[in-house]
């Protein structure tokens, strides 16, 4: 039994030691004033996410009303049950610290009972422990906030992707309609060319027999009509080629769009679960 108690005490001692290393008392500058507070390093998140997580926690969960002063978020003379039953002046700021390839975000929190009477372990151990506990839990809060931001981002991205898909499907339908119309026109032009070729062959045969000038004029007119039809046919063939290329591009975009939607939906499902 004694061994179990000793082992438990050793575990608690180690835990407290790790906590002490994680959250530290500090002195920070608020303008020209030196304030005593607490710091914690939050790894793996940007300064914007850490800053936003703290603001979201104070303003949405604890319903505090704040402002920005001298680089700090400030909540003056307001109750916050995380620290105790009193009214507090709360200051926090974030900063990137560390080397280029190993940066972290340092969060500094100052809690005062008014007139910049900052709470420390020396003057208020109980509230200080509450502050330390609050900061020790904050990485979990940051993770949840970051997840919320990612969910919002994915939902926005999915809305854009679905709208993009809707527009691509409309574009594809328009191109397919144009292809069908162009094919119909090309078919009609080809039939007209066949008819005029047959007509020209007949006229040529008659002209060869009679050498009638009127037949020569008809042949000349038919030749001009044939040239016009051939030009129309060439233009239709070019248009059809371009339209088919457009269709290939749209289908490729639709395929990528479907992949992006599936990827976003899977990530969103994972985050929500």
C-alpha angles and dihedrals in degrees: 000000000000090000090053091050091048091049091049092049090049090051092049090048092052091046092051090047092053090047091051090053091048098051119036136183113242146172115237135181120245099185102304094336122098113223129188116227147130134276136201131179116230112202130204097022134093122249089247092056094047091046091047093047092056093046090048091050096049097039102038104030101030094029095226122163114221146174137198120256130169093343094312135106104235129198109183129202096346134135119250116180091200089075104029145287098295130090114259144192105228125195128180138169138171133219137175113245135176136049125320096264096034106044125155135180117253114207116200119196126187122187119190134180089218137291088049092293093155120206115240136162087259096060103024116016095172096055090040090057089051090052092049091049090048091053094044089057093045097087087063089050090050091051091051091048091049089050090051091051091049091050091050090047092049092047090051091046091050091051089053092045092050090048089048089051091050091052093045091052090051090049091049092050090051092049092047089051090050091049090051092048092046091049090051091049091046091050091050092047091050090050090049090050090052090051094048091046089053091046092049091050090053092047091048091051092049092046092050088057100042107020086216110175090216090059089051089054091049090050091051092049092047090050090054091049089050092052090051091049092047090052090049090049092051092048091049091050091051091048090049091051091050092046092051089050089051090050091052090051093048092049089050090051090048090052092051090044090054090049091049091049092050092048093049093045092050092049091046091050090050093049093048092048 
